[in-house]
Amino acid sequence: MSNINRKKDALQYHAMGRPGKIAVVPTKPHSTQRDLSLAYSPGVAEPCLAIAENKEDAYKYTAKGNLVAVISNGTAVLGLGDIGAQAGKPVMEGKGLLFKIFADIDVFDIELDTKNVDEFVNIVKAMEPTFGGVNLEDIKAPECFEIERRLKAEMNIPVMHDDQHGTAIISGAALINACELQNKNIAEVKIVVNGAGAAAISCTAMYVAVGARKENIVMLDSKGVIRADRENLDATKSEWATTLDIHTLADAVVGSDVFIGLSKADVLSPEMLLTMAANPIVLAMANPNPEIAYDLAIATRTDIIMGTGRSDYPNQVNNVLGFPYIFRGALDVRATAINEEMKIAAVKAIAELAKQPVPEEVNVAYNQNNIRFGHTYVIPKPTDPRLITEVSIAVAKAAIESGVARKIIEDWDAYRDELHKRLGKDDRLIRNITYKAKSNPKRVVFAEADNYKTLRAAQIVKEEGIAFPILLGNKEKINQLIAEYGFELEDVEIIDPQLEVGSVRFEKYAEHLYQKRQRRGINKLDSRKLITNRNYFAASMVEFGEADTLISGLTRNYASTIRPALQVIGAKPGSRVAGMYIMITEKGPLFFGDTTVNADPSAQDLADIAVLLDSAVKRFNIKPRLAMLSYSNFGSNDGFVADKVREAVKILHSNNPELIVDGDIQANFALSKEMLADNFPFSRLNGEPANTLVFPNLESGNIAYKLLQQVGNAEAVGPILLGMNKPVHVLQLDSSVREIVNMVTIAVVDAIEHGNSTK
């Protein structure tokens, strides 16, 4: 993109619609006069009196506990310099946006038109009653050091200058991991820090805090190496002055292990880079262009680990990996400060997270395959959804252990769930299913293994201990994909059904299919031909106990995938088969059925489907509340569909009185506790909204889940096949890797349940 287009797009982005990037949104009802009288006069007097009596009640009755001030005087805005407070406002709004989307923290941006340290400090101190924390931003050195020092000493809420400490925390994590990958001891590495501003000073102190030695560090400013014999050194620089007989950057980097750039573009030449020690580490963090271009650096040294501040290259040192979650953890324990213990805890949490398997959604976001810990991935990506839990929890624990927390968290699992909810969806159900699967992983046969998505999902479930994959397909192609994408699946069994022809196993499978289907038009020749089909072969493996469950359907339509399973395995005796989707919504999970199998079920069929759904939902430790959906509410309309649904409800009430089920009912009433109570107090669903929706036919169920998935910001997990004699699960056509992993997890839990039921 040209500079002209970038400028145009940036200005248009900020101006479109409502100008700016943030807004105040009410969190309480406000549609009635009563609401307004509670929100303001006279009702508002009550929380005021409560807070006057106990100041801590401000966290109970106001937004203080989730509100951070982003404060600047505009004296060091990005690379723009001293452009003034008002000109810096777009940056502060942007910071507020990042706080909100990454950690659900509300922000007021405050731009102070003063360069006087005393005035700045006094204004911020006076705002302490309003905020739960203060993020200082874009204040020039050396004033920023004094401002932060005084505010931390004089305020009883967390204060952090992110330009200093954010970069220090993220680059500290990168340095720890880079040293590990390069087989270097951080206590022995020679570090050159090019830059002596706020970020450089803080970074250097952090490196010492995590193990580097002061005597191994050389710092440079615009005048060259900061030497102990230089006159008029200020206190912040003199702490890092060296007595070594070196004067220039070229002198300093000779034999050094680490280069830290917090200065300006293109100051580190290829010739200088070549003089560094073997396996060098370069974190060139000048923005927008680093001290040495990424491509040039890796072309000059093949043994290098290189990081920059840019998002278009690997190892981006981005403060967004830290500040949202550091403040999240600090706010949630009502910390009085952000101390060194909390910052070091954040460093270690970020470093450790980079070593864990990367969620597929991160791969997708960066258009990469199989990102993993190594030279091009030493710190997590900003989109990693695990940051909010891992970093926030580490910071909160450190605050408690170091004595600055006013609220003690005792149930860390509940806190982890709370943090997950802040991402916008309550996905505890999936996490609980995952825990169960990990407790007893099963053998899962992947019938379409010659596909990147399938192999990626297989690697994930293997790495996370969810399942033991078995791969079906062309061995040569599968091995080629494994090598191409660097999948770690070398010890996984690969079976090509085409090469099994004539084997004992093949003959056993073919004979079984013939015996089951000989009166349904399949002769011996047909059965042998069908078993070479991967879906028939996979179903046979499950039928004969050579796999515990199967996954297929990624590249084929639903009918052609489910047919082999029905013919080889079949339904449970006396049961029908149906499909269920779990819809993960912001208000919790909903269960939809039938969404995939029964096109136009009768009243008896609907009753059977409802019983299947009830049993399935109970397996997730959720009490089913079933709504039999129609366009009618308890007989308000007549017609074939409404009559059918009412008849199904009669059957259920007669044969299954223990079920919480009612209808016919419209979806909006089924999902609203208030509407149910006001309009249908007689309904068995009264008290809580329905969580399990039984649709009158396939088209309505299929349309509903796809609409909710696309426009309702819900995650669809399924289809989960119910009623089969053994666990079989069919994917949506072209499912994502995340969807495949979720379905494998469901399949493993299903296999566990099947095993338990047969004991």
URPETA-V371148 format. One record per residue. N is the residue number from 0. RES is the residue in one small letter. PHI is phi in degrees with one decimal (NA if undefined). NEAR is the number of other C-alpha atoms within 10 Angstrom. D_FIRST is the distance of its C-alpha to the first C-alpha in Angstrom with 2 decimals. Layout:
n=[N:N]
res=[RES:RES]
phi=[PHI:PHI]
near=[NEAR:NEAR]
d_first=[D_FIRST:D_FIRST]
This chain:
n=[0:1:2:3:4:5:6:7:8:9:10:11:12:13:14:15:16:17:18:19:20:21:22:23:24:25:26:27:28:29:30:31:32:33:34:35:36:37:38:39:40:41:42:43:44:45:46:47:48:49:50:51:52:53:54:55:56:57:58:59:60:61:62:63:64:65:66:67:68:69:70:71:72:73:74:75:76:77:78:79:80:81:82:83:84:85:86:87:88:89:90:91:92:93:94:95:96:97:98:99:100:101:102:103:104:105:106:107:108:109:110:111:112:113:114:115:116:117:118:119:120:121:122:123:124:125:126:127:128:129:130:131:132:133:134:135:136:137:138:139:140:141:142:143:144:145:146:147:148:149:150:151:152:153:154:155:156:157:158:159:160:161:162:163:164:165:166:167:168:169:170:171:172:173:174:175:176:177:178:179:180:181:182:183:184:185:186:187:188:189:190:191:192:193:194:195:196:197:198:199:200:201:202:203:204:205:206:207:208:209:210:211:212:213:214:215:216:217:218:219:220:221:222:223:224:225:226:227:228:229:230:231:232:233:234:235:236:237:238:239:240:241:242:243:244:245:246:247:248:249:250:251:252:253:254:255:256:257:258:259:260:261:262:263:264:265:266:267:268:269:270:271:272:273:274:275:276:277:278:279:280:281:282:283:284:285:286:287:288:289:290:291:292:293:294:295:296:297:298:299:300:301:302:303:304:305:306:307:308:309:310:311:312:313:314:315:316:317:318:319:320:321:322:323:324:325:326:327:328:329:330:331:332:333:334:335:336:337:338:339:340:341:342:343:344:345:346:347:348:349:350:351:352:353:354:355:356:357:358:359:360:361:362:363:364:365:366:367:368:369:370:371:372:373:374:375:376:377:378:379:380:381:382:383:384:385:386:387:388:389:390:391:392:393:394:395:396:397:398:399:400:401:402:403:404:405:406:407:408:409:410:411:412:413:414:415:416:417:418:419:420:421:422:423:424:425:426:427:428:429:430:431:432:433:434:435:436:437:438:439:440:441:442:443:444:445:446:447:448:449:450:451:452:453:454:455:456:457:458:459:460:461:462:463:464:465:466:467:468:469:470:471:472:473:474:475:476:477:478:479:480:481:482:483:484:485:486:487:488:489:490:491:492:493:494:495:496:497:498:499:500:501:502:503:504:505:506:507:508:509:510:511:512:513:514:515:516:517:518:519:520:521:522:523:524:525:526:527:528:529:530:531:532:533:534:535:536:537:538:539:540:541:542:543:544:545:546:547:548:549:550:551:552:553:554:555:556:557:558:559:560:561:562:563:564:565:566:567:568:569:570:571:572:573:574:575:576:577:578:579:580:581:582:583:584:585:586:587:588:589:590:591:592:593:594:595:596:597:598:599:600:601:602:603:604:605:606:607:608:609:610:611:612:613:614:615:616:617:618:619:620:621:622:623:624:625:626:627:628:629:630:631:632:633:634:635:636:637:638:639:640:641:642:643:644:645:646:647:648:649:650:651:652:653:654:655:656:657:658:659:660:661:662:663:664:665:666:667:668:669:670:671:672:673:674:675:676:677:678:679:680:681:682:683:684:685:686:687:688:689:690:691:692:693:694:695:696:697:698:699:700:701:702:703:704:705:706:707:708:709:710:711:712:713:714:715:716:717:718:719:720:721:722:723:724:725:726:727:728:729:730:731:732:733:734:735:736:737:738:739:740:741:742:743:744:745:746:747:748:749:750:751:752:753:754:755:756:757:758]
res=[m:s:n:i:n:r:k:k:d:a:l:q:y:h:a:m:g:r:p:g:k:i:a:v:v:p:t:k:p:h:s:t:q:r:d:l:s:l:a:y:s:p:g:v:a:e:p:c:l:a:i:a:e:n:k:e:d:a:y:k:y:t:a:k:g:n:l:v:a:v:i:s:n:g:t:a:v:l:g:l:g:d:i:g:a:q:a:g:k:p:v:m:e:g:k:g:l:l:f:k:i:f:a:d:i:d:v:f:d:i:e:l:d:t:k:n:v:d:e:f:v:n:i:v:k:a:m:e:p:t:f:g:g:v:n:l:e:d:i:k:a:p:e:c:f:e:i:e:r:r:l:k:a:e:m:n:i:p:v:m:h:d:d:q:h:g:t:a:i:i:s:g:a:a:l:i:n:a:c:e:l:q:n:k:n:i:a:e:v:k:i:v:v:n:g:a:g:a:a:a:i:s:c:t:a:m:y:v:a:v:g:a:r:k:e:n:i:v:m:l:d:s:k:g:v:i:r:a:d:r:e:n:l:d:a:t:k:s:e:w:a:t:t:l:d:i:h:t:l:a:d:a:v:v:g:s:d:v:f:i:g:l:s:k:a:d:v:l:s:p:e:m:l:l:t:m:a:a:n:p:i:v:l:a:m:a:n:p:n:p:e:i:a:y:d:l:a:i:a:t:r:t:d:i:i:m:g:t:g:r:s:d:y:p:n:q:v:n:n:v:l:g:f:p:y:i:f:r:g:a:l:d:v:r:a:t:a:i:n:e:e:m:k:i:a:a:v:k:a:i:a:e:l:a:k:q:p:v:p:e:e:v:n:v:a:y:n:q:n:n:i:r:f:g:h:t:y:v:i:p:k:p:t:d:p:r:l:i:t:e:v:s:i:a:v:a:k:a:a:i:e:s:g:v:a:r:k:i:i:e:d:w:d:a:y:r:d:e:l:h:k:r:l:g:k:d:d:r:l:i:r:n:i:t:y:k:a:k:s:n:p:k:r:v:v:f:a:e:a:d:n:y:k:t:l:r:a:a:q:i:v:k:e:e:g:i:a:f:p:i:l:l:g:n:k:e:k:i:n:q:l:i:a:e:y:g:f:e:l:e:d:v:e:i:i:d:p:q:l:e:v:g:s:v:r:f:e:k:y:a:e:h:l:y:q:k:r:q:r:r:g:i:n:k:l:d:s:r:k:l:i:t:n:r:n:y:f:a:a:s:m:v:e:f:g:e:a:d:t:l:i:s:g:l:t:r:n:y:a:s:t:i:r:p:a:l:q:v:i:g:a:k:p:g:s:r:v:a:g:m:y:i:m:i:t:e:k:g:p:l:f:f:g:d:t:t:v:n:a:d:p:s:a:q:d:l:a:d:i:a:v:l:l:d:s:a:v:k:r:f:n:i:k:p:r:l:a:m:l:s:y:s:n:f:g:s:n:d:g:f:v:a:d:k:v:r:e:a:v:k:i:l:h:s:n:n:p:e:l:i:v:d:g:d:i:q:a:n:f:a:l:s:k:e:m:l:a:d:n:f:p:f:s:r:l:n:g:e:p:a:n:t:l:v:f:p:n:l:e:s:g:n:i:a:y:k:l:l:q:q:v:g:n:a:e:a:v:g:p:i:l:l:g:m:n:k:p:v:h:v:l:q:l:d:s:s:v:r:e:i:v:n:m:v:t:i:a:v:v:d:a:i:e:h:g:n:s:t:k]
phi=[NA:-71.9:-61.0:-65.0:-66.4:-63.1:-61.5:-62.7:-64.9:-64.5:-66.9:-64.8:-58.2:-74.7:-92.6:-65.7:60.4:-75.3:-57.8:89.0:-125.9:-134.8:-152.1:-93.1:-121.9:-61.4:-110.1:-123.7:-56.9:-149.6:-89.5:-117.4:-63.3:-63.9:-56.5:-67.3:-71.0:-83.6:-68.6:-127.8:-69.7:-94.5:-61.7:-64.6:-63.1:-66.0:-64.1:-60.5:-65.9:-64.5:-70.9:-61.2:-80.4:-144.9:-60.3:-63.2:-67.6:-60.2:-73.4:-88.2:-110.3:-131.1:-84.2:-51.2:-68.8:-126.8:-121.9:-117.7:-92.9:-99.7:-121.5:-147.3:-114.2:70.2:-91.3:-151.7:-85.7:47.5:-99.0:-91.0:80.9:-84.1:-105.3:95.8:-62.4:-67.6:-67.7:-84.5:-58.4:-57.8:-67.7:-66.6:-62.9:-61.4:-62.5:-61.0:-60.0:-64.4:-56.2:-71.9:-75.6:-96.2:-138.7:57.3:-102.7:-81.3:-138.8:-108.3:-88.2:-130.3:-109.0:-101.4:-87.8:-153.7:-110.9:-82.3:-61.4:-61.1:-64.8:-59.0:-62.3:-65.4:-64.8:-65.4:-57.7:-68.5:-94.5:-55.2:-61.2:-81.6:-114.3:-89.7:-165.7:-129.1:-106.8:-82.6:-145.6:52.8:-115.5:-73.6:-83.3:-89.6:-58.2:-60.7:-65.0:-68.7:-61.5:-66.1:-57.2:-69.3:-65.5:-64.8:-75.3:-107.6:-116.6:-110.5:-130.8:-62.4:-129.4:-147.8:-90.0:-65.6:-58.3:-79.8:-83.3:-61.1:-62.4:-63.0:-67.0:-70.0:-68.6:-64.0:-63.9:-61.8:-64.9:-57.7:-71.3:-64.4:-61.6:-62.2:-67.8:-91.5:56.3:-117.2:-87.5:-60.1:-73.3:-112.8:-67.8:-94.3:-114.7:-111.2:-108.7:-97.7:134.5:-139.5:-82.1:-58.7:-65.5:-62.8:-61.3:-67.0:-59.2:-62.5:-63.1:-66.6:-61.0:-66.2:-63.0:-99.5:130.7:-69.7:-104.7:-58.2:-69.8:-96.1:-112.6:-121.0:-115.7:-125.7:-118.6:-65.1:-95.4:115.8:-63.1:-80.3:-104.1:-63.9:-90.3:-74.6:-83.7:61.1:-76.1:-78.3:-62.7:-68.1:-80.5:-62.5:-61.9:-111.0:-70.4:-111.1:-102.5:-66.8:-87.1:-133.2:-133.2:-119.2:-62.1:-59.4:-65.5:-66.6:-79.1:-60.9:76.2:-77.8:-95.7:-133.4:-116.6:-112.7:-107.8:-136.7:-135.8:-146.9:-67.2:62.8:-90.5:-100.7:-85.5:-57.5:-62.9:-64.7:-60.2:-67.0:-85.7:-71.2:-66.4:-60.9:53.9:-75.2:-119.6:-125.6:-112.2:-98.2:-106.7:-63.6:-120.3:-83.5:-116.3:-75.4:-63.2:-145.9:-61.7:-56.4:-60.4:-67.2:-64.8:-74.8:-74.1:-79.4:-130.8:-76.7:-97.5:-87.8:-107.7:-122.2:-130.8:-138.2:-93.8:-97.5:-83.0:-91.1:-132.5:-63.1:57.6:-75.6:-84.3:-120.2:-61.3:-67.4:-69.5:-120.1:-59.3:-61.9:-84.6:-65.2:-68.0:-58.5:-62.9:-66.0:-64.6:-72.2:-110.7:51.3:-65.7:-87.7:-163.1:-108.4:-100.3:-63.9:-60.7:-69.3:-67.6:-66.7:-61.1:-65.3:-56.3:-67.1:-66.1:-66.2:-62.3:-67.7:-61.5:-63.8:-87.6:-87.3:-55.7:-86.6:-59.0:-62.5:-61.8:-72.7:-55.6:-63.8:-60.3:-104.0:53.1:-126.5:-116.4:60.2:-60.7:-152.4:-55.0:171.8:-59.2:-102.0:-151.0:-106.7:-137.1:-62.9:-82.3:-59.8:-85.6:-65.5:-70.7:-81.8:-59.1:-63.4:-84.3:-67.3:-76.6:-60.3:-65.5:-60.9:-67.4:-62.4:-62.7:-65.6:-63.7:-65.7:-67.1:-92.2:84.9:-105.9:-91.5:-98.1:-127.2:-100.7:-86.4:-108.0:-102.8:-73.1:-67.0:-65.3:-65.7:-61.4:-62.8:-60.7:-65.9:-59.8:-60.7:-67.0:-76.3:112.4:-138.1:-88.5:-105.1:-60.9:-57.0:-64.4:-63.7:-65.7:-61.8:-63.1:-58.3:-65.6:-61.5:-65.0:-71.2:-155.8:-61.0:-120.2:-81.2:-115.4:-93.4:-95.8:-77.6:-126.2:-80.2:-88.3:-148.0:-56.0:-60.5:-62.7:-66.8:-62.6:-63.6:-61.0:-65.4:-62.5:-68.2:-70.2:-61.8:-87.2:72.7:-86.5:-153.8:-107.0:-72.5:-124.3:-105.1:-110.8:147.0:-67.5:-59.9:-62.4:-67.4:-63.1:-64.1:-64.9:-66.4:-61.1:-69.1:-62.8:-101.3:69.6:-68.2:-99.1:-127.6:-61.5:-93.4:-90.1:-69.2:-118.4:-125.5:-106.2:-55.2:-64.5:-88.7:-89.1:-55.0:91.8:-73.5:-57.6:-62.9:-59.7:-63.0:-62.1:-64.0:-64.1:-65.9:-61.4:-63.7:-62.5:-62.9:-76.6:-118.7:-65.1:-96.7:-122.2:92.1:-109.2:-95.0:-64.3:-63.9:-60.8:-64.7:-65.8:-67.0:-66.4:-66.4:-72.6:-73.4:-61.4:-69.9:-68.9:-64.1:-63.2:-62.4:-67.2:-59.7:-67.9:-58.6:-95.7:75.3:-90.1:-149.1:-91.2:-163.2:-132.2:-129.0:-157.5:108.5:-62.0:-115.8:-131.0:-69.3:-60.5:-62.3:-71.9:-89.0:-78.8:-57.8:-58.4:-66.4:-65.9:-76.2:-86.2:-102.3:83.4:-81.8:-61.7:-55.9:78.1:-113.5:-104.9:-108.5:-146.1:-113.9:-126.5:-112.6:-96.0:-105.4:-85.9:-113.0:-65.2:-97.9:116.5:-78.2:-122.2:-115.6:-112.5:-162.9:-84.2:-114.9:-142.8:-116.0:-91.9:-68.3:-140.6:-67.6:-77.1:-60.9:-65.0:-60.1:-61.6:-63.0:-64.0:-62.4:-61.7:-64.6:-60.0:-63.5:-57.8:-65.0:-66.3:-65.9:-60.1:-65.2:-94.9:59.7:-122.4:-79.8:-70.4:-128.9:-96.4:-110.7:-90.4:-83.1:-158.3:-88.1:-117.7:-115.0:49.6:85.2:-68.7:-136.7:-105.0:145.3:-58.4:-66.8:-61.8:-63.2:-61.6:-66.7:-62.0:-65.5:-61.2:-64.6:-60.0:-61.1:-66.2:-64.4:-80.4:-92.1:-133.6:-64.0:-75.6:-75.5:-88.9:-147.8:-158.3:158.7:-68.1:-152.5:-79.6:-61.9:-64.5:-70.8:-61.9:-97.9:-121.9:-60.6:-68.0:-64.1:-62.6:-64.8:-73.4:-109.0:-135.8:-63.2:-79.9:-66.7:-67.1:-85.2:-59.6:113.3:-144.9:-68.8:-66.8:-121.2:-130.1:-110.7:-103.0:-90.5:-71.2:-158.5:-64.8:-63.7:-67.6:-66.4:-65.9:-62.8:-62.9:-68.6:-71.4:-64.5:-63.4:-66.4:-84.4:-113.0:-102.7:55.0:-105.9:-96.6:-94.7:-114.6:153.3:-77.5:-94.4:-82.9:-108.9:93.2:-75.0:-70.2:-139.8:-67.4:-138.4:-138.3:-111.3:-78.2:-67.2:-57.8:62.4:-61.2:-78.2:-60.2:-59.6:-65.8:-64.8:-60.3:-60.6:-69.2:-61.7:-60.8:-60.1:-61.5:-65.0:-63.0:-59.8:-64.8:-60.6:-64.8:-61.6:-63.1:-65.6:-72.9:-95.8:-80.5]
near=[6:7:8:9:10:11:12:11:12:11:11:12:13:13:12:10:9:9:11:14:18:17:14:8:7:7:7:10:11:13:8:8:9:12:13:16:13:16:15:11:10:10:14:14:12:13:15:16:12:15:16:12:10:10:13:14:16:19:15:13:15:15:15:19:23:19:21:27:23:27:23:29:27:28:23:21:22:17:11:10:14:17:14:19:23:15:14:24:22:14:19:29:20:16:22:24:19:18:23:17:14:22:24:21:21:24:26:19:21:19:19:18:15:15:16:11:13:12:13:18:17:14:11:18:17:10:12:16:12:15:21:26:30:29:23:23:26:26:25:20:16:13:15:22:17:14:21:18:15:16:20:20:10:12:18:18:22:24:25:24:24:22:24:22:24:27:27:27:30:27:30:28:28:29:27:23:26:30:21:14:16:18:10:17:12:22:15:13:21:23:27:24:27:27:22:23:20:23:21:25:22:20:25:25:19:23:23:17:15:17:14:22:18:19:15:15:21:26:24:26:18:11:8:17:25:26:21:15:11:11:8:7:14:9:9:16:17:16:14:21:21:21:11:13:9:16:14:13:21:17:15:27:24:16:17:22:22:25:24:25:27:27:23:20:17:14:16:21:16:17:10:15:22:16:16:21:17:14:19:25:28:25:26:31:25:22:16:13:16:23:26:25:18:20:10:11:20:15:12:15:17:10:14:21:27:28:29:28:24:19:13:10:13:19:23:27:29:22:20:20:26:27:29:25:28:26:30:29:28:31:28:22:20:27:25:21:23:24:19:15:17:25:25:21:22:32:27:21:21:27:24:17:20:22:16:13:15:20:17:23:15:19:18:14:11:14:9:11:17:19:21:17:18:16:18:17:21:31:30:29:24:18:16:19:16:17:24:24:20:20:29:31:26:23:29:30:21:24:29:19:13:13:11:22:22:15:14:15:16:8:8:11:10:11:16:16:15:14:24:19:17:17:17:15:17:20:18:17:16:18:14:13:19:23:15:18:25:18:13:14:23:24:20:30:32:26:26:24:30:21:15:18:21:23:24:25:24:29:23:23:24:17:15:14:17:27:26:21:27:20:25:22:21:18:17:12:13:21:15:13:17:20:13:11:15:14:18:17:19:10:7:14:12:21:20:20:20:16:13:15:16:11:10:9:14:20:16:15:24:24:17:17:25:21:14:14:16:15:9:9:8:16:15:15:10:14:21:21:13:18:26:20:16:23:28:27:28:32:33:27:20:22:21:14:12:15:21:27:27:28:25:26:22:22:14:16:14:18:12:11:22:22:14:22:27:16:16:26:22:20:17:13:9:6:15:17:20:23:24:28:24:22:21:23:19:17:11:15:23:20:25:25:31:34:27:24:22:20:14:14:19:17:21:17:16:27:24:20:26:27:16:21:26:21:14:20:19:11:14:15:11:13:15:22:22:26:28:26:27:25:17:20:19:18:16:10:13:13:10:7:20:24:17:19:30:24:19:25:24:17:17:23:16:10:11:14:11:9:17:19:26:25:26:28:24:16:19:12:20:28:19:15:16:16:15:22:17:10:11:16:13:9:16:17:22:21:13:15:20:24:19:27:25:27:25:28:22:19:15:17:24:18:12:14:23:16:13:16:17:11:8:12:15:23:21:22:23:25:23:25:24:27:22:19:17:23:30:28:26:27:26:21:13:14:17:18:22:18:19:26:25:21:23:31:26:23:27:30:27:25:25:20:13:15:13:9:8:6:5]
d_first=[0.00:3.80:6.60:8.21:6.33:6.30:9.84:10.81:10.04:11.79:14.64:15.11:15.26:17.95:19.82:20.14:23.62:25.55:23.74:22.87:22.61:26.24:29.60:33.26:34.62:38.42:39.79:43.28:44.76:44.93:45.97:49.68:51.86:53.12:49.63:49.06:52.47:51.60:48.14:49.57:53.11:55.61:54.33:51.88:54.89:55.76:52.73:53.04:56.64:55.78:53.16:55.62:58.05:55.59:52.24:50.91:51.13:47.99:46.18:48.16:47.92:44.64:40.97:41.48:41.29:37.74:36.39:34.48:33.80:30.49:31.69:30.17:31.13:27.65:28.80:26.20:23.10:20.40:19.61:20.39:24.11:26.88:25.29:28.12:29.01:27.68:24.24:24.03:24.88:21.42:21.32:24.85:24.17:21.32:23.88:26.30:24.03:23.73:27.51:28.11:25.98:26.89:30.50:31.62:32.40:32.58:31.37:32.21:29.91:32.08:31.05:34.05:34.38:36.48:36.33:39.93:40.34:43.61:42.30:39.18:41.36:43.96:41.56:39.94:43.40:44.66:42.04:43.20:45.09:41.94:39.71:40.03:37.71:35.69:32.27:31.86:28.37:26.86:30.25:30.69:33.17:36.11:36.70:34.79:37.40:40.28:38.81:38.19:41.55:43.48:41.85:42.42:46.00:46.73:45.00:45.98:42.61:39.73:37.71:34.79:32.35:29.34:27.59:30.65:31.84:28.81:27.26:30.80:31.46:28.36:28.50:32.26:31.87:29.48:32.03:34.93:33.40:32.08:35.59:37.09:34.93:35.63:39.31:39.46:41.67:39.78:43.04:43.05:39.47:38.78:35.79:33.95:32.10:29.96:29.75:32.48:30.92:31.56:29.42:30.85:34.39:34.09:32.45:35.24:37.88:36.48:36.58:40.22:40.90:39.79:41.82:40.54:43.16:42.88:44.57:41.85:39.05:37.95:35.72:34.10:32.91:31.75:35.29:35.47:37.53:39.22:42.83:45.95:47.49:44.73:46.15:45.02:42.97:42.26:43.43:40.09:39.41:43.03:43.10:40.79:42.36:43.56:46.70:45.34:45.49:41.76:39.73:36.20:33.32:34.30:37.81:36.79:34.66:37.43:38.77:36.70:35.59:32.79:30.15:28.73:25.97:25.63:25.07:22.28:19.91:21.44:25.08:26.16:26.56:27.18:30.74:31.22:29.85:32.41:35.20:34.61:37.02:36.71:34.31:32.32:30.22:27.19:25.45:22.96:21.77:20.45:17.24:14.41:15.45:18.73:21.93:21.32:18.24:18.83:18.79:21.05:23.37:24.05:24.52:27.02:28.93:29.36:31.50:28.97:27.76:24.45:22.77:20.01:18.69:15.32:14.86:13.08:16.39:20.00:22.37:20.24:22.68:21.80:24.40:24.02:26.15:28.96:29.35:29.49:32.13:34.03:34.59:35.32:38.08:39.36:39.59:41.31:44.16:44.23:43.82:44.96:42.44:39.68:41.62:41.11:42.55:39.95:37.05:38.49:39.02:35.34:34.50:36.90:35.81:32.14:33.25:35.62:33.20:30.95:34.02:34.56:33.37:29.87:29.76:28.21:26.02:24.23:23.84:22.43:19.96:18.53:19.03:21.65:25.33:28.10:26.54:29.56:30.88:30.28:28.37:24.92:26.11:28.29:27.30:26.56:23.22:22.60:23.11:26.53:29.02:31.84:30.70:32.35:35.66:35.82:34.65:36.24:39.52:39.62:39.08:41.66:44.19:43.76:44.29:47.48:48.75:48.15:49.97:47.35:47.15:49.18:48.68:49.59:47.92:50.53:49.07:45.87:45.45:45.53:43.00:40.68:41.07:40.35:37.07:36.12:36.90:34.46:31.61:32.56:34.92:38.36:38.19:41.48:42.95:40.62:41.13:44.87:44.85:42.92:45.54:48.27:46.73:46.34:49.98:51.15:48.48:49.46:48.95:46.25:46.01:42.56:43.41:39.95:39.09:37.35:34.09:31.30:31.53:35.29:35.30:32.76:34.96:38.04:36.75:35.94:39.39:41.04:39.32:40.05:43.64:43.52:44.77:45.96:43.94:45.63:43.35:44.45:43.14:42.84:43.35:41.57:38.40:38.52:39.03:36.19:33.79:35.27:34.69:31.16:29.92:32.32:34.31:37.47:39.87:42.20:45.29:44.67:47.04:45.63:47.87:47.57:49.98:50.34:51.86:54.20:56.34:59.96:59.51:61.80:58.94:57.85:61.43:61.89:58.79:59.77:63.33:62.26:60.06:62.92:65.42:63.24:62.26:65.20:66.49:63.04:62.62:61.40:63.67:63.60:61.47:58.92:58.84:58.22:55.38:53.79:53.92:51.59:48.98:47.00:47.48:51.24:51.37:49.43:51.68:54.68:53.58:53.50:56.79:58.54:57.14:55.06:51.96:51.93:49.28:46.72:43.15:41.95:40.26:36.60:36.63:39.72:40.88:43.03:46.33:46.21:45.39:48.02:50.78:51.47:51.79:54.17:56.25:56.42:56.54:57.24:57.53:59.76:63.33:63.80:60.12:57.46:53.81:50.98:47.31:45.96:42.51:41.86:39.34:37.97:37.39:36.90:40.65:41.71:42.35:43.73:45.48:45.31:47.76:48.50:44.99:45.30:48.87:51.47:50.65:53.50:55.57:59.08:60.38:61.78:58.51:56.64:59.20:58.76:54.95:55.41:57.70:55.18:52.40:54.77:55.59:51.97:50.80:53.73:52.53:49.52:52.00:51.18:53.97:53.27:53.65:53.55:52.91:54.02:51.59:52.47:51.93:55.25:56.48:59.86:61.37:59.82:59.02:60.74:59.40:59.09:56.16:57.55:61.02:59.73:57.89:60.97:63.14:60.85:61.17:64.96:64.99:62.95:65.07:68.18:67.23:64.72:65.83:64.14:60.64:58.80:57.92:58.25:57.35:56.88:54.13:50.85:47.76:47.11:50.69:50.59:47.64:49.00:51.90:52.59:52.67:54.94:57.33:57.53:58.05:59.46:61.35:63.41:60.49:60.55:56.86:57.69:56.68:53.21:50.60:50.53:48.24:49.13:48.65:50.71:49.47:52.01:50.36:47.53:45.33:45.35:44.63:41.83:40.16:40.61:39.00:35.98:35.51:35.88:33.47:30.70:31.16:33.40:31.18:34.00:33.94:36.29:38.44:40.51:42.25:45.15:48.05:51.34:54.88:54.49:57.30:54.89:51.29:48.82:45.33:43.08:39.32:37.21:35.72:32.32:32.74:30.16:31.22:31.99:34.19:35.99:36.69:38.06:40.26:41.56:42.47:44.31:45.99:47.26:48.70:50.26:51.82:53.16:54.73:56.21:57.71:59.20:60.68:62.47:64.13]
